[in-house]
Amino acid sequence: MARPLGPRPLRRPRRRPARPRSIPVEQEPSVLKQGEADPRSLKAVVARLEAHFSVSLETIKRLLKRQGYKWRRVRGSLKSKPDEAAFRKAQAELDILKARQDRGEMELYYVDAFSLTPVVPYAWQAPGQRIELDSARSPRINVLGFLQRSEFFDPFVVQGSLWSETVVGCMDVCAA
């Protein structure tokens, strides 16, 4: 028998029974707050919540994703921002030193030291929000670098702390 022309009649989808929610709807805001309080370790959040109801790590991850949270790298931040007036004064002094180097009166080196921190932390972050951690120092490996405007670079890798004797010794090697 031939099917009549025209659109097919719409069928209603069968209603399937759903699994009960692990996290009650009224508890979702408190779970999100706990996730924000400890964004780098959801296992700790699961441990705290299991006293109230049974929940898995994957369930909390799904809830965070549904709310727009993303698992991404945490940025390091400076503890204090530089003073604008002090910055402008230092910039003017640097311009004077550059002019002296251009006249051949002196050699100008830029010096920087930093510690290598191997940890790259990640955390759950809300949409439009960026978590920042204070920069940490690693006592294991330090790098001391001397840079000239002519793009000459002389790096020194030091294991342990950078003491003034070490810095002076590196300056002597660089100046020789």
Secondary structure as UniProt FT lines:
FT   HELIX           25..27
FT   HELIX           28..37
FT   TURN            39..40
FT   HELIX           42..49
FT   TURN            50..52
FT   HELIX           57..66
FT   TURN            67..68
FT   STRAND          70..73
FT   STRAND          75..77
FT   HELIX           84..102
FT   TURN            103..104
FT   STRAND          109..115
FT   STRAND          122..125
FT   TURN            127..128
FT   STRAND          132..134
FT   STRAND          141..148
FT   TURN            149..150
FT   STRAND          153..159
FT   HELIX           164..175
//
